[in-house]
Amino acid sequence: MSTKILSLNSTVFKWMKTFHTSCPRGFRTAAASLSSVSLKGRSFLTLKDFSPDEIKRLLWVSGDLKHRIKHEKQYLPLLQGKSIAMIFEKRSTRTRMSTETGFALLGGHPCFLKSEDIHLGVNESSTDTARVLSGLCDIVLARVYSHSTLEELDKEASIPIINGLSDLSHPIQILADYLTLQEHYGSLSGLTVSWIGDGNNVLHSFMMSAAKLGIHLKIATPKGYEPEKSVIEEAQRLSKEHGTKLVLTSDPMEAAHGSNVLVTSTWVSMGQEEEKKRGLMTLKVTKLLCRQHVEPNQTGPSCTVFHGKWGRWRWMTRYSTLPVHLSFLRQRTGNGPTWVWWFLF
């Protein structure tokens, strides 16, 4: 359901009133202008469904929660009395741990469900599963193989459904990535981000949201491994609407030239190892590419390179001649889905 309304307890309102006093870097100016944006009860299947102001609100609320809980050691039981069903058809380390930890830190109760634990798609339809979970918990995060599973759950559920990963998109990862870049650069607007790798679900989420935040996107994928046509068309429309640049190429040098940030991936999406292994061997991020094509970062290392292996950004430290901010690795690791979706209640 697109509008599944759940009530906020008084703790939330007290927290919202004091938000402006402790906003982290890069978020204070956005707080006032975005305070009227409401996301209560919304499902979160893809960033295509969210406006620029709604995405910005997701980020500044997430940044504030992170600052208060991790740095000020505040106790914020915003989800007290709430429970989340976590359906994981695909294994995960960071998505699982950050979701369970985050929900618990906010006072809620996480319940982890493997494919072997429930009847989803086996002895029970998605419709039945959605209806049962709607009566027993307050929100569902599902990490699934097929995006259609999420759509079926959302159609029949009376509670919000969150995309923890599907074959089409991985929106909570991209929100965490944006949060890291916001913290690091102070602003997202005007950044040029280059993607070098497979045209996969993570890239799809970038393409459906980057232009909304004023980010220029340059993409290099091997021939035959491009993003889905419908996603390309949507990204082109968004780029034109928001006045950003979108480059699609098979040449990593072209994509990397003049970029602020290089993003690479595990090259092969989970479950597609043999199919894509050969085609992606020709695409590599090297120290020569970084030195010749990446714009210097005025606030950090001269080459900002992230590795998305296992669905998270990491410094590619094997390029030992590049300056490295090890603190940035820790910063990105701490920005999992922990902070990015509590306010859908």
DRENDO-1510 file (C-alpha; in Angstrom, 1 decimal, always signed):
<recs>
REC; n; res; u; v; w
REC; 1; MET; +0.0; +0.0; +0.0 .
REC; 2; SER; +1.4; +3.5; -0.9 .
REC; 3; THR; +0.1; +5.2; +2.3 .
REC; 4; LYS; +0.1; +3.0; +5.3 .
REC; 5; ILE; -0.2; +5.4; +8.3 .
REC; 6; LEU; +1.4; +4.5; +11.6 .
REC; 7; SER; +1.4; +6.8; +14.7 .
REC; 8; LEU; +4.5; +8.5; +16.0 .
REC; 9; ASN; +4.9; +8.5; +19.8 .
REC; 10; SER; +5.6; +11.6; +21.9 .
REC; 11; THR; +9.4; +10.9; +22.0 .
REC; 12; VAL; +9.6; +11.5; +18.2 .
REC; 13; PHE; +8.0; +14.9; +18.5 .
REC; 14; LYS; +10.3; +15.9; +21.4 .
REC; 15; TRP; +13.3; +14.8; +19.3 .
REC; 16; MET; +12.1; +16.7; +16.2 .
REC; 17; LYS; +11.7; +19.9; +18.2 .
REC; 18; THR; +15.4; +19.8; +19.2 .
REC; 19; PHE; +16.8; +18.7; +15.9 .
REC; 20; HIS; +18.3; +22.0; +14.9 .
REC; 21; THR; +20.5; +22.1; +18.0 .
REC; 22; SER; +22.8; +19.2; +17.0 .
REC; 23; CYS; +22.7; +18.8; +13.2 .
REC; 24; PRO; +25.9; +17.3; +11.8 .
REC; 25; ARG; +27.9; +18.9; +9.1 .
REC; 26; GLY; +26.1; +19.6; +5.9 .
REC; 27; PHE; +22.6; +19.1; +7.2 .
REC; 28; ARG; +21.7; +22.1; +9.3 .
REC; 29; THR; +20.7; +24.4; +6.4 .
REC; 30; ALA; +18.4; +21.7; +5.0 .
REC; 31; ALA; +16.6; +20.9; +8.2 .
REC; 32; ALA; +14.3; +24.0; +8.3 .
REC; 33; SER; +13.3; +23.9; +4.6 .
REC; 34; LEU; +12.5; +20.2; +4.7 .
REC; 35; SER; +10.7; +20.0; +8.0 .
REC; 36; SER; +7.3; +20.0; +6.3 .
REC; 37; VAL; +8.1; +16.9; +4.2 .
REC; 38; SER; +6.2; +13.9; +5.5 .
REC; 39; LEU; +7.0; +10.2; +4.7 .
REC; 40; LYS; +4.7; +8.5; +7.3 .
REC; 41; GLY; +3.6; +5.1; +6.2 .
REC; 42; ARG; +5.4; +5.1; +2.9 .
REC; 43; SER; +6.8; +1.9; +1.5 .
REC; 44; PHE; +10.4; +2.1; +0.2 .
REC; 45; LEU; +10.8; -0.1; -2.9 .
REC; 46; THR; +12.8; +2.3; -5.2 .
REC; 47; LEU; +14.2; +5.8; -5.1 .
REC; 48; LYS; +12.2; +6.5; -8.3 .
REC; 49; ASP; +9.2; +7.0; -6.1 .
REC; 50; PHE; +10.7; +9.7; -4.0 .
REC; 51; SER; +11.1; +13.5; -4.8 .
REC; 52; PRO; +14.3; +15.4; -4.3 .
REC; 53; ASP; +13.0; +17.0; -1.0 .
REC; 54; GLU; +11.9; +13.6; +0.3 .
REC; 55; ILE; +15.4; +12.1; -0.4 .
REC; 56; LYS; +17.0; +15.0; +1.3 .
REC; 57; ARG; +14.8; +14.6; +4.3 .
REC; 58; LEU; +15.8; +10.9; +4.5 .
REC; 59; LEU; +19.4; +12.0; +4.6 .
REC; 60; TRP; +19.3; +14.8; +7.1 .
REC; 61; VAL; +17.1; +12.9; +9.6 .
REC; 62; SER; +19.5; +9.9; +9.2 .
REC; 63; GLY; +22.5; +12.2; +9.8 .
REC; 64; ASP; +20.9; +13.6; +12.9 .
REC; 65; LEU; +20.1; +10.2; +14.3 .
REC; 66; LYS; +23.6; +8.9; +13.7 .
REC; 67; HIS; +25.1; +12.0; +15.4 .
REC; 68; ARG; +22.9; +11.8; +18.4 .
REC; 69; ILE; +23.2; +8.0; +19.0 .
REC; 70; LYS; +26.8; +7.4; +18.0 .
REC; 71; HIS; +28.5; +10.6; +19.0 .
REC; 72; GLU; +26.3; +12.1; +21.8 .
REC; 73; LYS; +25.3; +8.6; +23.2 .
REC; 74; GLN; +21.7; +9.6; +23.4 .
REC; 75; TYR; +19.0; +7.0; +24.0 .
REC; 76; LEU; +16.1; +7.5; +21.5 .
REC; 77; PRO; +13.5; +4.8; +21.8 .
REC; 78; LEU; +11.6; +6.1; +18.7 .
REC; 79; LEU; +10.5; +2.6; +17.8 .
REC; 80; GLN; +9.6; +1.4; +21.2 .
REC; 81; GLY; +6.8; -1.2; +20.9 .
REC; 82; LYS; +7.4; -1.7; +17.2 .
REC; 83; SER; +8.7; -4.8; +15.5 .
REC; 84; ILE; +10.2; -5.5; +12.1 .
REC; 85; ALA; +10.1; -8.7; +10.1 .
REC; 86; MET; +13.4; -9.1; +8.2 .
REC; 87; ILE; +13.0; -11.5; +5.2 .
REC; 88; PHE; +16.3; -12.6; +3.8 .
REC; 89; GLU; +16.3; -14.8; +0.7 .
REC; 90; LYS; +19.9; -13.6; +0.1 .
REC; 91; ARG; +22.6; -13.7; +2.7 .
REC; 92; SER; +24.1; -10.5; +4.1 .
REC; 93; THR; +26.5; -9.3; +6.7 .
REC; 94; ARG; +26.1; -5.5; +6.8 .
REC; 95; THR; +22.5; -5.2; +5.8 .
REC; 96; ARG; +21.4; -7.7; +8.4 .
REC; 97; MET; +23.6; -6.4; +11.2 .
REC; 98; SER; +22.9; -2.7; +10.6 .
REC; 99; THR; +19.2; -3.3; +10.4 .
REC; 100; GLU; +19.0; -5.4; +13.5 .
REC; 101; THR; +21.3; -3.1; +15.4 .
REC; 102; GLY; +19.6; +0.1; +14.3 .
REC; 103; PHE; +16.1; -1.1; +15.0 .
REC; 104; ALA; +17.2; -2.3; +18.5 .
REC; 105; LEU; +19.0; +1.0; +19.2 .
REC; 106; LEU; +15.8; +2.8; +18.5 .
REC; 107; GLY; +13.9; +0.6; +20.9 .
REC; 108; GLY; +12.2; -1.8; +18.5 .
REC; 109; HIS; +12.3; -5.6; +18.1 .
REC; 110; PRO; +13.9; -7.1; +15.0 .
REC; 111; CYS; +12.8; -10.6; +13.8 .
REC; 112; PHE; +15.1; -12.3; +11.3 .
REC; 113; LEU; +13.5; -14.7; +8.8 .
REC; 114; LYS; +15.4; -16.9; +6.4 .
REC; 115; SER; +13.8; -18.6; +3.4 .
REC; 116; GLU; +13.8; -21.8; +5.4 .
REC; 117; ASP; +11.9; -20.2; +8.3 .
REC; 118; ILE; +8.8; -19.1; +6.4 .
REC; 119; HIS; +6.6; -20.3; +3.6 .
REC; 120; LEU; +7.0; -17.4; +1.2 .
REC; 121; GLY; +6.7; -18.6; -2.4 .
REC; 122; VAL; +6.6; -22.3; -1.3 .
REC; 123; ASN; +3.6; -23.4; +0.6 .
REC; 124; GLU; +2.2; -19.9; +1.0 .
REC; 125; SER; +1.7; -17.1; -1.6 .
REC; 126; SER; +3.2; -13.6; -1.2 .
REC; 127; THR; -0.4; -12.4; -0.6 .
REC; 128; ASP; -0.8; -14.7; +2.4 .
REC; 129; THR; +2.6; -13.8; +3.8 .
REC; 130; ALA; +1.9; -10.1; +3.5 .
REC; 131; ARG; -1.4; -10.4; +5.3 .
REC; 132; VAL; +0.0; -12.5; +8.1 .
REC; 133; LEU; +3.0; -10.2; +8.7 .
REC; 134; SER; +0.7; -7.1; +8.6 .
REC; 135; GLY; -1.1; -8.5; +11.6 .
REC; 136; LEU; +2.0; -9.4; +13.6 .
REC; 137; CYS; +4.5; -6.7; +13.0 .
REC; 138; ASP; +4.8; -3.0; +12.0 .
REC; 139; ILE; +7.2; -3.0; +9.1 .
REC; 140; VAL; +8.8; -5.5; +6.7 .
REC; 141; LEU; +12.3; -5.3; +5.3 .
REC; 142; ALA; +12.8; -7.9; +2.5 .
REC; 143; ARG; +16.0; -8.9; +0.8 .
REC; 144; VAL; +14.9; -10.9; -2.2 .
REC; 145; TYR; +15.9; -12.2; -5.6 .
REC; 146; SER; +13.0; -10.8; -7.7 .
REC; 147; HIS; +11.7; -7.3; -7.4 .
REC; 148; SER; +8.2; -8.6; -8.2 .
REC; 149; THR; +8.2; -10.3; -4.8 .
REC; 150; LEU; +8.5; -6.9; -3.1 .
REC; 151; GLU; +5.7; -5.5; -5.3 .
REC; 152; GLU; +3.4; -8.4; -4.4 .
REC; 153; LEU; +4.1; -7.9; -0.7 .
REC; 154; ASP; +3.5; -4.2; -0.9 .
REC; 155; LYS; +0.3; -4.7; -2.8 .
REC; 156; GLU; -1.3; -6.9; -0.2 .
REC; 157; ALA; +0.3; -5.6; +3.0 .
REC; 158; SER; -1.2; -2.9; +5.3 .
REC; 159; ILE; +2.3; -2.0; +6.7 .
REC; 160; PRO; +5.3; -0.4; +4.9 .
REC; 161; ILE; +7.6; -2.7; +2.9 .
REC; 162; ILE; +11.3; -1.8; +2.6 .
REC; 163; ASN; +13.5; -3.0; -0.2 .
REC; 164; GLY; +16.6; -4.6; +1.5 .
REC; 165; LEU; +17.9; -5.6; -2.0 .
REC; 166; SER; +16.3; -6.9; -5.2 .
REC; 167; ASP; +17.5; -7.7; -8.7 .
REC; 168; LEU; +16.3; -4.2; -9.8 .
REC; 169; SER; +17.5; -1.9; -7.1 .
REC; 170; HIS; +19.2; -1.5; -3.7 .
REC; 171; PRO; +17.9; +1.9; -2.4 .
REC; 172; ILE; +18.9; +1.6; +1.3 .
REC; 173; GLN; +22.6; +1.1; +0.2 .
REC; 174; ILE; +22.5; +4.2; -2.0 .
REC; 175; LEU; +21.0; +6.3; +0.8 .
REC; 176; ALA; +23.9; +5.2; +3.1 .
REC; 177; ASP; +26.4; +6.0; +0.3 .
REC; 178; TYR; +24.8; +9.5; -0.1 .
REC; 179; LEU; +25.0; +10.0; +3.6 .
REC; 180; THR; +28.7; +9.2; +3.6 .
REC; 181; LEU; +29.4; +11.6; +0.7 .
REC; 182; GLN; +27.3; +14.3; +2.4 .
REC; 183; GLU; +29.4; +14.0; +5.5 .
REC; 184; HIS; +32.6; +13.9; +3.6 .
REC; 185; TYR; +32.1; +16.7; +1.1 .
REC; 186; GLY; +29.6; +18.8; +3.0 .
REC; 187; SER; +27.3; +18.9; +0.0 .
REC; 188; LEU; +26.1; +16.6; -2.8 .
REC; 189; SER; +25.1; +19.1; -5.4 .
REC; 190; GLY; +27.7; +19.6; -8.1 .
REC; 191; LEU; +29.7; +16.4; -7.4 .
REC; 192; THR; +30.6; +14.2; -10.3 .
REC; 193; VAL; +30.4; +10.5; -9.5 .
REC; 194; SER; +31.7; +7.8; -11.9 .
REC; 195; TRP; +30.5; +4.2; -11.8 .
REC; 196; ILE; +32.9; +1.6; -13.3 .
REC; 197; GLY; +31.5; -1.9; -13.3 .
REC; 198; ASP; +28.4; -4.0; -13.9 .
REC; 199; GLY; +25.0; -2.4; -14.8 .
REC; 200; ASN; +23.5; -3.9; -11.7 .
REC; 201; ASN; +20.9; -3.1; -9.0 .
REC; 202; VAL; +23.2; -0.7; -7.1 .
REC; 203; LEU; +23.8; +1.3; -10.3 .
REC; 204; HIS; +20.1; +1.4; -11.0 .
REC; 205; SER; +19.5; +3.1; -7.6 .
REC; 206; PHE; +22.2; +5.6; -8.4 .
REC; 207; MET; +20.6; +6.4; -11.7 .
REC; 208; MET; +17.1; +6.9; -10.3 .
REC; 209; SER; +18.3; +9.4; -7.7 .
REC; 210; ALA; +21.6; +11.1; -8.5 .
REC; 211; ALA; +20.1; +13.9; -10.7 .
REC; 212; LYS; +17.5; +14.7; -8.0 .
REC; 213; LEU; +20.4; +15.6; -5.7 .
REC; 214; GLY; +22.3; +17.6; -8.3 .
REC; 215; ILE; +24.9; +14.9; -8.8 .
REC; 216; HIS; +26.5; +14.4; -12.3 .
REC; 217; LEU; +26.8; +10.7; -13.1 .
REC; 218; LYS; +29.3; +9.1; -15.5 .
REC; 219; ILE; +28.9; +5.3; -16.1 .
REC; 220; ALA; +31.2; +2.8; -17.7 .
REC; 221; THR; +29.9; -0.7; -18.2 .
REC; 222; PRO; +31.1; -3.5; -20.5 .
REC; 223; LYS; +29.2; -4.0; -23.7 .
REC; 224; GLY; +26.4; -6.5; -23.0 .
REC; 225; TYR; +26.2; -5.5; -19.3 .
REC; 226; GLU; +24.5; -2.2; -19.5 .
REC; 227; PRO; +21.8; -1.0; -17.1 .
REC; 228; GLU; +18.2; -1.9; -18.0 .
REC; 229; LYS; +16.7; +0.2; -20.8 .
REC; 230; SER; +13.8; +1.5; -18.7 .
REC; 231; VAL; +16.3; +2.7; -16.0 .
REC; 232; ILE; +18.4; +4.4; -18.6 .
REC; 233; GLU; +15.4; +6.2; -20.0 .
REC; 234; GLU; +14.3; +7.4; -16.5 .
REC; 235; ALA; +17.9; +8.6; -15.7 .
REC; 236; GLN; +18.0; +10.5; -19.0 .
REC; 237; ARG; +14.7; +12.2; -18.2 .
REC; 238; LEU; +15.8; +13.1; -14.6 .
REC; 239; SER; +19.1; +14.4; -15.9 .
REC; 240; LYS; +17.4; +16.7; -18.3 .
REC; 241; GLU; +14.8; +17.8; -15.7 .
REC; 242; HIS; +17.4; +18.7; -13.1 .
REC; 243; GLY; +20.1; +20.0; -15.3 .
REC; 244; THR; +22.8; +17.4; -14.5 .
REC; 245; LYS; +25.2; +15.5; -16.8 .
REC; 246; LEU; +24.7; +11.8; -17.6 .
REC; 247; VAL; +27.4; +9.9; -19.5 .
REC; 248; LEU; +27.0; +6.3; -20.6 .
REC; 249; THR; +30.1; +4.6; -22.1 .
REC; 250; SER; +32.1; +1.3; -22.1 .
REC; 251; ASP; +35.4; +3.2; -21.6 .
REC; 252; PRO; +36.4; +3.5; -17.9 .
REC; 253; MET; +38.9; +6.3; -18.8 .
REC; 254; GLU; +36.2; +8.4; -20.3 .
REC; 255; ALA; +33.9; +7.8; -17.3 .
REC; 256; ALA; +36.6; +8.6; -14.8 .
REC; 257; HIS; +37.9; +11.8; -16.4 .
REC; 258; GLY; +37.2; +14.9; -14.2 .
REC; 259; SER; +35.3; +12.9; -11.6 .
REC; 260; ASN; +35.2; +13.6; -7.8 .
REC; 261; VAL; +34.4; +10.0; -6.8 .
REC; 262; LEU; +35.0; +6.7; -8.5 .
REC; 263; VAL; +32.6; +3.9; -7.5 .
REC; 264; THR; +33.4; +0.3; -8.4 .
REC; 265; SER; +31.6; -2.9; -7.4 .
REC; 266; THR; +32.1; -6.5; -6.8 .
REC; 267; TRP; +31.8; -6.8; -10.6 .
REC; 268; VAL; +29.5; -9.7; -10.4 .
REC; 269; SER; +26.1; -9.6; -8.7 .
REC; 270; MET; +25.1; -12.3; -6.2 .
REC; 271; GLY; +23.7; -15.3; -8.0 .
REC; 272; GLN; +25.1; -14.3; -11.4 .
REC; 273; GLU; +28.8; -15.2; -10.9 .
REC; 274; GLU; +29.4; -17.5; -13.9 .
REC; 275; GLU; +27.3; -15.5; -16.3 .
REC; 276; LYS; +29.2; -12.3; -15.8 .
REC; 277; LYS; +32.7; -13.3; -14.8 .
REC; 278; ARG; +34.2; -13.3; -18.3 .
REC; 279; GLY; +32.6; -10.0; -19.5 .
REC; 280; LEU; +33.8; -8.0; -16.6 .
REC; 281; MET; +37.4; -9.0; -16.6 .
REC; 282; THR; +38.2; -6.2; -19.1 .
REC; 283; LEU; +37.0; -3.5; -16.7 .
REC; 284; LYS; +39.4; -2.5; -13.9 .
REC; 285; VAL; +40.1; +0.5; -11.7 .
REC; 286; THR; +43.8; +1.1; -11.7 .
REC; 287; LYS; +46.1; +3.6; -10.0 .
REC; 288; LEU; +46.9; +5.0; -13.4 .
REC; 289; LEU; +43.3; +5.7; -14.1 .
REC; 290; CYS; +42.9; +7.5; -10.7 .
REC; 291; ARG; +46.0; +9.6; -11.2 .
REC; 292; GLN; +45.2; +10.8; -14.7 .
REC; 293; HIS; +41.5; +11.3; -14.5 .
REC; 294; VAL; +40.1; +12.0; -11.0 .
REC; 295; GLU; +39.7; +15.6; -9.8 .
REC; 296; PRO; +41.6; +16.4; -6.5 .
REC; 297; ASN; +39.5; +16.4; -3.4 .
REC; 298; GLN; +40.1; +19.7; -1.5 .
REC; 299; THR; +39.0; +18.2; +1.8 .
REC; 300; GLY; +40.6; +14.8; +1.7 .
REC; 301; PRO; +42.8; +12.5; -0.3 .
REC; 302; SER; +43.6; +13.3; -3.9 .
REC; 303; CYS; +41.8; +10.3; -5.3 .
REC; 304; THR; +38.5; +9.3; -3.8 .
REC; 305; VAL; +37.9; +5.7; -4.8 .
REC; 306; PHE; +35.3; +3.4; -3.2 .
REC; 307; HIS; +34.8; -0.3; -3.6 .
REC; 308; GLY; +31.3; -1.6; -3.4 .
REC; 309; LYS; +32.1; -5.2; -2.6 .
REC; 310; TRP; +29.5; -6.9; -0.5 .
REC; 311; GLY; +27.2; -4.0; -1.1 .
REC; 312; ARG; +29.3; -1.4; +0.8 .
REC; 313; TRP; +31.9; +1.2; +0.0 .
REC; 314; ARG; +35.5; +0.5; +0.9 .
REC; 315; TRP; +38.8; +2.1; +0.1 .
REC; 316; MET; +40.7; +0.2; -2.6 .
REC; 317; THR; +43.8; +0.0; -0.4 .
REC; 318; ARG; +45.6; -2.4; -2.7 .
REC; 319; TYR; +46.6; +0.8; -4.6 .
REC; 320; SER; +49.2; +1.5; -1.9 .
REC; 321; THR; +50.7; +4.5; -3.7 .
REC; 322; LEU; +47.4; +6.4; -3.4 .
REC; 323; PRO; +46.7; +8.6; -0.3 .
REC; 324; VAL; +44.2; +6.8; +1.9 .
REC; 325; HIS; +41.8; +8.0; +4.6 .
REC; 326; LEU; +41.3; +5.0; +6.7 .
REC; 327; SER; +38.8; +7.0; +8.7 .
REC; 328; PHE; +36.6; +7.2; +5.7 .
REC; 329; LEU; +36.3; +3.4; +5.6 .
REC; 330; ARG; +35.1; +3.4; +9.2 .
REC; 331; GLN; +32.8; +6.3; +8.4 .
REC; 332; ARG; +31.1; +4.4; +5.5 .
REC; 333; THR; +30.8; +1.1; +7.4 .
REC; 334; GLY; +28.8; +3.0; +10.1 .
REC; 335; ASN; +26.3; +4.3; +7.6 .
REC; 336; GLY; +24.4; +1.1; +6.9 .
REC; 337; PRO; +20.5; +1.0; +6.8 .
REC; 338; THR; +20.7; +1.6; +10.6 .
REC; 339; TRP; +19.7; +5.3; +10.3 .
REC; 340; VAL; +17.8; +5.6; +7.0 .
REC; 341; TRP; +14.2; +4.4; +7.3 .
REC; 342; TRP; +12.9; +4.6; +10.9 .
REC; 343; PHE; +10.7; +7.7; +10.1 .
REC; 344; LEU; +8.4; +5.7; +7.7 .
REC; 345; PHE; +6.4; +5.0; +10.8 .
</recs>
